[in-house]
Amino acid sequence: MRNRRRCQLLAIAVCACLAGVSWATPRVIYVDGAATGANDGSSWVDAYVYLQDALAEADPAEEPSEIRVAQGVYTPPDRREPFALLNGVTLKGGYAGVAGDDPNGRDTGCYATILTPDSIAREVITANRTDPTAVLDGFTVRSSGRWGAVSIDKGSPTFIDCHFVGGSRSSAIVASDCNSVLIGCRFEGDTLGGGINCDGGHLTLRDCAFVQNEFKAVSVSGRLDLLRCSFVANNQAVSCRGTLTARDCTFLDNRGDGTPVGCYGDSTFTDCRFINNRSSNGSAGALGISRGNATLTRCLFAGNSDSEWGSGAIDSHFSVTELRHCLFVGNAGGARGVTANNAAGVKGPGAIYHFGQILRISNCTFADNRGHPNAIRYSPLPNSIAELSQCIVWDGPAPFSRELSVTYSNVQGGYAGAGNIDVDPGFATLGYWDPNGTPDDPNDDVWVMGDYHLKSQAGHWDEEDENWVLDDVTSPCVDLGDPNSPLGAEPFPNGGFVNLGAYGGTAQASRSYFGAPVCETQIAGDINGDCQVDDLDLEILTSHWLIDATPTVNIPPTVRIISPADGAELTEPTPIVLRVEAFDPDGIVLPIAYTMHSEAGTAHITILELSEDWEYEYDWAYVRHDGEYQVWVEAVDDAGARVVSPTVTFTLHRADQG
């Protein structure tokens, strides 16, 4: 039943990919290396022996074709002519063929159809200038030597249920200007290269797995969408320069010289899990965010670490970062030189390092993280914002490196701010650090996960058993959020007030207890769920009376470069002065960033000191060559709106050195 359901989902996804493409019923061409008949592709008995012959018959695709390929190994006959995917042609592997009891029986696991290069082939498959109707479905694709398995140039082929394996020095799929969709594919054990390297375009991955790739599992310059994907034991899981969206994805046991997941640009993570990842370059154990707006919702960070001086979980650099309903437990900042008896060595923050314009954290839980400080290191920029609300921070005294705005939160050791408390949060089950046989060396300790739902006599949610468990006590963090904060998806009875911590405001929020069993039915007017309509309900109602719930519409800032002028020509030693005019009609402009680009490369300049015109003098010593330069600037307001100025082009001429 599960396999049938999966096939149905794949079929629906493929239909969605091919929406708008009008084709008649495809003709079927058969390929089977074991066939002994007429070799004309008309049936399994008379199937083509070589896949290249079937592709030649299907090209040009004046009508849609489906090429069914039986189990076996297929190699391009000419290393200069790999198998070329064609528009309107679907290649389907995994058939039993003439060697099976039922030639039409299809099982990609039992009847593996393998595409492989010869010893000196460049790649096995090309898909240049294709559209989504060029489909590869159910194949094992091997790569070896210097080249990857698939090459795509300005193409958008569709890959379904394919398994990419091998040991090439390149990524399995190398693409430029690619807009492909991959569904249910697996990239495994590429001991030298990586999984996918896509330069430009929009890459979509659904239900894909990347396991033990030695280089970047996915590297994209453009847009990357991930849905229900898993990244396990790779040397750097994801590198994205552009826009990244990930939903319901797992990042487990990845490692790297850089951050296991790196985002340069805007990113969104929803319901993702980052577990036991590790970096070794002083960045972040799990996720690096740079120069973009990042939103993380209902994400788990557990057991991640850095071996140098970086943060245990997240490094947020010159970005707007918002975290909602996230759980940070058992992460460890870099601890080079740190021992159990000497804590004076270099040490990174346990969970988050933020050097950016805005850090907003709501309904998150931090517990048992290790670092300096244990929770968050915040390096403020002029006018920058760092706010925590409705959080639980149980990481020991002084969990922050600098003063943050903290409200309606439970902070161990206490913290100034409206609604803050300092009391045992009452987690369902505490996790712990296993000394791993060396109690004197904390650097090799292993994190053992607990359950950080809040205890409740009315019930806390047990994710493993998927039911409500009644406790002997109720956490003091239940119903302790901001009285004017929305309840979100909290189940009834919810007391009329949101819970603190990662599960507050979600469907897994612990239920409110009023000294009696939970009501089986909801009574009209019973706002807090105590089975009575009384003054407590009236108090909740009046506290929200006349509050304007209409969301405020933010007006983004405006920004333009006023120096140098577009088309300007500057000769050394004339100063290269960058100036900006920036204005926010309903707030303030936070620190801005220039980007200068030329043939020699790209320079990023962050203005850290406030001034009226954000002036920066670029040193001639940094000018690597004469010629044309482009410069643009990013500005962010206090609501997190990010805008980019029009590009200004100018020319630089260095003085004659002769």
C-alpha positions in Angstrom: 0.0 0.0 0.0 2.9 2.4 0.8 4.6 1.8 -2.5 1.3 2.2 -4.4 0.7 5.5 -2.6 4.3 6.6 -3.4 3.7 5.8 -7.1 0.5 7.8 -7.1 2.3 10.8 -5.6 5.1 10.5 -8.2 2.5 10.4 -10.9 0.7 13.5 -9.6 4.1 15.3 -9.4 5.0 14.4 -12.9 1.6 15.6 -14.2 2.2 18.9 -12.4 5.7 19.2 -14.0 4.3 18.6 -17.4 1.2 20.7 -17.0 0.4 22.7 -20.1 2.2 20.3 -22.4 -0.3 18.7 -24.9 0.7 15.3 -26.2 -1.3 12.4 -27.6 -0.9 8.8 -26.2 2.8 8.0 -26.6 4.0 5.2 -28.8 6.1 2.6 -27.0 9.6 1.6 -28.1 11.2 -1.4 -26.4 14.9 -1.9 -25.5 16.3 -5.2 -24.1 19.9 -6.2 -24.3 18.8 -9.9 -24.1 16.2 -9.7 -26.9 16.8 -12.1 -29.8 14.0 -11.2 -32.2 13.7 -8.7 -35.1 15.5 -5.9 -33.2 13.0 -3.3 -34.4 11.8 -2.1 -31.0 8.2 -3.1 -31.6 7.9 -5.5 -28.6 10.0 -7.1 -25.9 10.8 -10.1 -28.1 11.7 -7.8 -31.0 13.3 -5.1 -28.8 16.2 -3.0 -29.8 19.4 -4.4 -28.2 21.0 -0.9 -28.0 19.4 2.1 -26.3 21.0 4.4 -28.9 18.9 2.8 -31.7 15.6 3.5 -29.8 16.7 7.2 -29.2 17.4 7.5 -32.9 13.9 6.2 -33.8 12.3 8.6 -31.3 14.2 11.7 -32.7 12.7 13.9 -33.9 9.8 13.6 -31.5 6.9 14.5 -33.8 4.8 12.5 -31.5 5.4 11.5 -27.8 7.4 8.4 -27.3 8.0 6.1 -24.3 11.1 4.0 -24.4 10.9 1.1 -22.0 14.3 -0.4 -21.1 14.7 -3.8 -19.6 17.2 -4.7 -16.8 20.8 -4.8 -17.7 23.8 -2.5 -18.4 23.8 -0.1 -21.3 26.8 1.9 -22.5 26.9 4.6 -25.2 28.5 3.0 -28.3 30.6 6.1 -29.0 32.2 8.0 -26.1 31.7 11.2 -28.0 27.9 10.6 -28.3 26.4 10.0 -24.8 22.7 9.1 -24.5 20.8 12.4 -25.3 17.4 13.0 -23.6 14.8 14.3 -26.0 11.8 16.6 -25.7 8.6 14.5 -25.7 10.5 11.3 -24.9 10.2 9.4 -21.6 12.9 6.8 -20.9 11.6 4.3 -18.3 13.9 1.7 -16.8 13.4 -1.2 -14.3 11.5 -3.6 -16.5 12.0 -7.4 -16.3 12.2 -7.8 -20.0 12.5 -11.1 -21.8 14.5 -12.6 -18.9 11.5 -12.2 -16.5 8.3 -14.2 -16.1 6.4 -11.0 -17.0 8.4 -8.8 -19.3 6.2 -5.8 -18.3 6.9 -6.3 -14.7 8.6 -3.2 -13.3 10.7 -2.9 -10.2 13.7 -0.6 -10.3 15.2 -2.3 -7.3 14.9 -5.9 -8.6 15.3 -5.2 -12.3 18.1 -2.5 -12.3 18.6 -0.8 -15.6 22.1 0.7 -15.5 23.5 3.4 -17.7 27.3 3.6 -17.5 30.2 5.1 -19.5 33.0 3.2 -21.0 36.4 3.7 -19.4 37.1 7.0 -21.1 33.6 8.4 -21.7 32.9 12.1 -20.8 29.4 11.6 -19.4 26.6 9.1 -19.9 23.7 11.5 -20.5 23.2 14.9 -22.0 20.0 16.9 -21.8 20.9 20.2 -23.5 18.1 22.6 -24.4 15.4 20.2 -23.3 12.1 21.0 -21.6 10.3 19.1 -18.8 8.9 16.5 -21.3 12.4 15.0 -21.6 12.1 12.4 -18.8 14.5 9.9 -17.3 12.6 7.5 -15.0 13.8 4.5 -13.0 17.5 4.2 -14.0 20.7 3.7 -12.1 23.3 6.1 -13.6 27.0 5.5 -13.0 29.8 8.0 -13.4 33.6 7.5 -13.3 36.9 9.1 -14.0 37.0 12.8 -14.6 33.5 13.5 -15.7 30.1 13.4 -14.1 27.1 11.3 -15.2 24.8 14.0 -16.7 25.5 17.2 -18.5 22.8 19.8 -18.9 23.1 23.1 -20.8 20.1 25.4 -20.9 17.8 22.4 -20.3 15.0 21.5 -18.0 14.7 17.7 -18.1 12.7 15.7 -15.4 14.3 12.9 -13.4 12.2 10.4 -11.5 13.3 7.6 -9.2 16.9 7.5 -10.5 19.9 6.3 -8.6 23.2 8.1 -9.2 26.3 6.3 -8.1 30.0 6.3 -8.9 33.4 7.9 -8.2 33.9 10.7 -10.7 35.9 13.8 -9.8 32.9 15.9 -10.8 29.4 16.1 -9.6 27.0 13.5 -10.9 24.9 16.2 -12.6 26.6 19.3 -13.9 24.2 21.9 -15.2 24.1 25.5 -16.4 20.9 27.5 -16.7 19.0 24.5 -15.6 15.3 24.4 -14.5 15.0 20.7 -13.7 12.7 18.8 -11.4 14.0 15.7 -9.6 11.6 13.4 -7.8 12.5 10.4 -5.6 16.2 10.3 -6.8 19.2 9.2 -4.8 22.8 10.3 -5.0 25.1 8.0 -3.2 28.7 7.3 -2.5 30.4 9.6 -5.0 33.7 9.2 -3.2 35.5 12.0 -5.2 32.8 14.3 -6.5 29.4 15.6 -5.4 25.7 15.2 -6.3 24.5 18.2 -8.3 26.3 21.3 -9.4 23.8 23.8 -11.0 25.0 27.2 -12.2 21.9 29.3 -12.8 18.2 28.5 -13.1 15.7 27.0 -10.8 16.3 23.5 -9.4 13.5 21.6 -7.6 14.2 18.4 -5.6 11.4 16.4 -4.1 11.8 13.3 -1.9 15.5 13.0 -2.9 18.3 11.5 -0.8 22.0 12.4 -0.8 24.2 10.0 1.0 28.0 9.9 1.6 29.0 12.3 -1.2 32.5 13.4 -0.7 32.1 16.9 -2.2 29.0 19.2 -2.0 25.9 17.2 -2.3 24.0 20.1 -3.9 25.7 23.3 -5.1 23.4 25.8 -6.8 23.8 29.3 -8.0 20.2 30.4 -8.6 17.0 29.1 -7.0 16.8 25.9 -5.1 13.6 24.3 -3.7 13.8 21.3 -1.4 10.8 19.2 -0.3 11.1 16.1 2.0 14.8 15.6 1.0 17.5 14.0 3.2 21.2 14.7 3.4 23.2 12.1 5.3 26.9 11.9 5.9 28.0 14.2 3.1 31.0 16.5 3.0 29.0 19.7 2.9 25.3 19.0 2.2 24.1 22.2 0.5 25.7 25.4 -0.9 23.3 27.9 -2.4 24.0 31.3 -3.8 20.6 32.7 -4.6 17.3 31.7 -3.0 16.8 28.6 -1.0 13.5 27.1 0.2 13.5 23.9 2.3 10.5 22.1 3.8 10.4 18.9 5.8 14.1 18.1 5.1 16.7 16.3 7.2 20.4 17.1 7.5 22.1 14.4 9.4 25.8 13.6 10.2 27.1 15.9 7.5 30.5 17.5 7.9 32.8 19.8 6.0 35.6 22.3 5.9 32.8 24.8 5.5 29.3 25.0 7.1 27.4 21.8 6.2 24.5 23.9 4.9 25.5 27.3 3.5 23.1 30.0 2.1 24.3 33.2 0.4 21.0 35.0 -0.2 17.4 34.7 1.0 16.4 31.4 2.6 13.4 29.7 4.2 13.5 26.6 6.3 10.2 25.0 7.5 9.9 21.8 9.6 13.6 20.9 8.9 15.9 18.8 11.2 19.6 19.5 11.6 21.1 16.7 13.7 24.8 15.8 14.5 26.3 17.9 11.8 29.8 19.2 12.2 32.1 21.9 10.7 35.8 22.4 11.1 36.6 25.9 10.0 35.2 28.1 12.7 31.9 28.8 11.0 28.8 26.9 12.2 28.1 23.3 12.9 24.9 23.2 10.9 23.8 26.3 9.0 25.5 29.4 7.6 23.4 32.4 6.5 24.9 35.4 4.7 23.6 38.5 3.1 19.9 37.7 2.9 16.6 37.4 4.8 16.4 34.0 6.5 13.2 32.6 8.1 13.2 29.4 10.1 10.0 27.9 11.4 9.6 24.7 13.5 13.2 23.6 12.9 15.2 21.3 15.2 19.0 21.8 15.8 20.4 19.0 18.0 23.9 17.6 18.5 25.6 20.0 16.0 29.1 21.2 16.6 32.1 23.1 15.3 35.7 21.9 16.0 37.4 25.3 15.8 35.8 28.5 17.2 32.5 28.7 15.3 28.9 28.4 16.6 27.3 25.1 17.4 24.3 25.5 15.1 23.8 28.8 13.1 26.1 31.5 11.9 24.1 34.5 10.6 26.3 37.1 8.9 25.0 40.5 7.7 21.4 39.2 7.4 17.9 39.5 8.7 17.2 36.3 10.6 13.8 35.3 12.1 13.4 32.1 14.1 9.9 30.8 15.2 9.1 27.7 17.1 12.6 26.3 16.8 14.4 23.9 19.2 18.2 24.2 19.9 19.5 21.4 22.2 22.8 19.8 22.7 24.8 21.9 20.3 28.4 22.8 20.9 30.4 25.8 19.8 34.0 25.4 18.7 36.2 24.4 21.6 39.8 24.3 20.2 42.1 24.3 23.3 39.2 23.9 25.8 39.4 21.1 28.3 37.3 20.2 31.3 39.7 22.0 33.6 40.6 24.9 31.3 37.8 26.9 29.8 40.0 29.8 28.7 40.7 28.4 25.2 39.0 29.6 22.0 35.3 28.8 22.2 32.3 29.6 20.0 28.7 30.2 21.1 26.7 27.0 21.7 23.8 27.8 19.4 23.9 31.0 17.4 26.3 33.6 16.3 24.6 36.7 14.8 26.4 39.6 13.1 23.7 41.3 11.1 20.9 43.8 11.0 18.0 41.9 12.6 17.7 38.9 14.8 14.2 38.1 16.0 13.5 34.9 17.9 10.0 34.0 19.1 8.7 30.8 20.8 12.0 29.0 20.7 13.7 26.7 23.2 17.5 26.6 24.0 18.6 23.9 26.4 21.9 22.1 27.3 23.9 23.9 24.6 27.7 24.3 25.2 29.8 27.3 24.3 30.9 30.8 25.2 28.2 31.9 25.7 26.0 28.8 25.7 23.2 30.2 23.7 23.7 33.3 21.6 26.6 35.5 20.7 25.4 38.8 19.3 27.7 41.3 17.6 25.6 44.4 17.2 25.8 46.7 14.2 24.7 50.4 14.4 20.9 50.5 14.8 20.7 46.6 14.6 17.9 44.8 16.4 18.1 41.6 18.5 14.8 40.5 20.2 13.6 37.3 22.0 10.1 36.8 23.0 8.2 33.8 24.6 11.3 31.7 24.6 12.9 29.2 27.1 16.6 29.7 27.5 17.9 27.0 29.8 21.6 27.1 29.1 23.0 28.2 32.4 23.6 31.7 33.7 24.6 34.5 31.2 23.4 32.7 28.1 24.0 35.8 25.9 27.2 37.6 25.1 25.5 41.1 24.9 22.3 42.7 26.0 19.3 41.6 24.0 15.7 42.7 24.2 14.0 39.8 26.0 10.3 39.7 27.0 7.9 37.0 28.3 10.6 34.4 28.5 12.0 31.9 30.9 15.8 32.6 31.2 18.0 30.6 33.5 19.7 33.0 35.9 17.1 35.6 35.2 17.0 38.5 32.7 15.5 42.0 32.7 12.4 42.5 30.6 8.6 42.5 30.8 7.1 39.1 31.7 10.4 37.3 32.2 10.8 34.5 34.8 13.6 32.2 36.1 12.1 28.8 37.0 12.6 25.1 36.0 10.7 24.8 32.7 9.5 21.3 33.4 10.5 19.5 30.2 9.0 16.1 29.6 12.4 14.3 29.4 15.8 15.9 29.6 18.5 15.1 27.1 22.1 14.6 28.2 25.7 14.6 27.2 27.2 11.1 27.2 30.9 11.3 28.1 31.7 8.6 25.5 34.1 6.8 27.9 36.3 9.9 28.5 34.7 12.0 31.3 37.8 14.3 31.4 37.4 15.3 27.7 34.2 17.1 26.9 35.2 17.5 23.2 34.2 14.0 22.3 30.9 13.9 24.3 27.9 12.6 22.4 24.4 14.3 22.7 21.5 12.0 23.6 18.2 13.6 22.7 15.3 14.2 25.1 11.7 15.4 24.8 11.4 19.2 25.3 7.6 19.4 25.3 6.3 20.9 28.5 4.8 18.7 31.2 1.1 19.0 31.8 -1.4 17.3 33.9 -3.9 17.9 31.0 -1.4 16.3 28.6 1.8 16.9 26.6 2.2 15.6 23.1 4.4 12.4 22.6 5.8 12.6 19.1 7.0 9.0 19.1 3.7 7.4 20.1 1.6 10.3 18.6 -0.7 10.7 21.6 -1.3 12.8 24.6 0.6 11.8 27.9 -0.7 13.0 31.3 2.0 14.2 33.7 2.0 14.4 37.5 2.9 18.2 37.3 2.3 21.1 35.0 5.1 23.3 33.7 5.1 26.9 34.8 5.7 27.9 31.2 2.2 26.8 30.1 0.0 29.8 29.4 2.8 32.3 30.3 3.2 34.1 27.0 2.4 37.7 26.1 -1.3 38.2 27.0 -1.8 39.9 23.7 0.0 37.3 21.6 -2.1 35.1 19.3 -2.6 31.5 20.3 -1.8 30.1 16.9 -2.7 26.4 16.5 -2.6 25.5 20.3 -5.1 22.7 21.0 -8.0 23.1 23.4 -7.9 23.7 26.3 -5.3 26.3 25.8 -6.0 28.7 28.7 -6.4 31.6 26.4 -2.7 32.4 26.6 0.2 31.0 24.5 2.8 28.7 26.0 6.5 29.5 26.1 9.1 27.6 24.2 9.3 25.9 20.8 5.9 24.2 20.9 3.9 27.2 22.1 1.5 28.4 19.5 1.6 25.1 17.6 -0.6 22.0 17.4 1.8 20.3 19.8 1.5 22.9 22.6 0.9 21.3 26.0 -2.7 21.6 27.2 -3.8 23.8 30.1 -4.8 22.2 33.4 -7.5 23.5 35.6 -7.6 20.8 38.3 -10.0 18.5 36.5 -10.0 16.2 33.4 -10.1 18.0 30.1 -13.6 18.8 28.8 -14.9 16.5 26.1 -16.9 19.3 24.5 -16.2 23.0 24.2 -18.7 25.3 25.9 -19.7 28.5 24.1 -18.0 31.5 25.8 -15.4 29.3 27.6 -12.3 31.0 26.2 -9.7 29.4 28.5 -11.1 25.9 28.3 -11.7 25.3 32.1 -15.2 24.0 31.4 -16.8 27.1 32.9 -17.9 30.5 31.5 -16.8 33.0 34.3 -14.8 36.0 35.1 -11.6 34.5 33.8 -13.0 34.3 30.4 -14.2 37.9 30.7 -10.7 39.0 31.7 -9.2 37.4 28.6 -11.9 39.0 26.4 -11.4 42.5 27.9 -7.6 42.3 27.7 -8.0 41.9 23.9 -10.8 44.4 23.5 -10.3 47.0 20.8 -6.8 45.7 19.9 -6.2 46.4 16.3 -5.3 43.0 14.8 -4.8 44.4 11.3 -1.2 43.8 10.3 0.8 46.9 9.7 1.9 47.2 6.1 5.6 48.2 6.0 6.9 50.6 3.4 10.3 49.5 2.2 13.2 51.9 2.2 14.5 53.6 -0.9 18.2 53.6 -1.8 20.3 55.0 -4.6 24.0 55.6 -5.3 24.9 59.2 -5.5 28.7 58.7 -5.9 30.3 57.8 -8.2 28.0 59.0 -11.0 26.9 56.5 -13.6 29.4 56.6 -16.5 32.1 58.3 -14.4 35.8 57.8 -15.2 38.3 58.0 -12.3 42.1 58.1 -12.6 44.4 57.4 -9.7 44.9 59.1 -7.3 41.4 60.6 -7.5 39.5 59.2 -4.5 37.0 56.4 -5.2 34.2 57.6 -3.0 31.1 55.6 -2.6 28.0 57.5 -1.3 24.4 56.5 -0.9 21.1 58.2 -0.3 18.8 56.0 1.8 15.5 56.8 3.3 12.8 54.8 5.2 9.4 56.6 5.4 8.1 54.6 8.4 11.2 53.5 10.2 15.0 53.5 10.0 17.6 52.2 7.6 20.0 49.7 9.2 23.6 49.2 8.1 24.0 48.9 4.3 26.3 46.8 2.1 28.0 47.7 -1.2 28.9 45.2 -3.8 31.6 46.0 -6.4 32.0 43.8 -9.4 34.6 43.6 -12.2 36.3 41.1 -14.4 38.8 40.5 -11.6 36.1 39.5 -9.1 33.6 40.8 -6.6 34.2 42.8 -3.4 31.6 43.1 -0.6 31.8 46.1 1.7 29.7 46.5 4.8 29.3 50.0 6.3 29.6 49.6 10.0 29.6 53.2 11.0 26.5 55.4 10.7 26.8 58.5 8.6 24.4 60.8 6.8 25.4 59.5 3.3 26.9 56.1 4.2 30.3 57.2 2.7 33.1 54.7 2.0 36.4 55.5 0.3 37.6 52.5 -1.7 41.4 52.2 -1.7 43.2 52.2 -5.0 45.4 49.4 -3.6 42.4 47.1 -4.0 41.9 47.9 -7.7 43.2 44.8 -9.4 42.9 46.0 -13.0 41.9 49.0 -15.1 38.5 48.9 -16.7 34.8 48.9 -16.0 33.3 48.3 -12.6 29.7 47.9 -11.4 28.5 48.8 -8.0 25.1 48.4 -6.2 24.0 48.6 -2.6 21.6 46.7 -0.4 19.6 48.4 2.3 17.4 47.0 5.1 14.8 48.7 7.3 13.9 47.9 10.9 11.0 45.7 9.7 13.4 43.5 7.7 12.5 44.8 4.2 15.5 44.5 1.9 16.0 46.5 -1.3 18.7 46.7 -3.9 19.7 50.0 -5.6 20.0 50.4 -9.4 23.5 49.5 -10.6 26.0 52.2 -11.3 28.8 51.6 -13.9 32.1 53.5 -13.8 35.6 53.2 -15.2 38.9 53.2 -13.2 42.3 54.0 -14.6 45.4 53.4 -12.5 48.3 55.8 -12.8 51.1 54.9 -15.3 53.6 52.8 -13.4 56.3 53.1 -16.0 
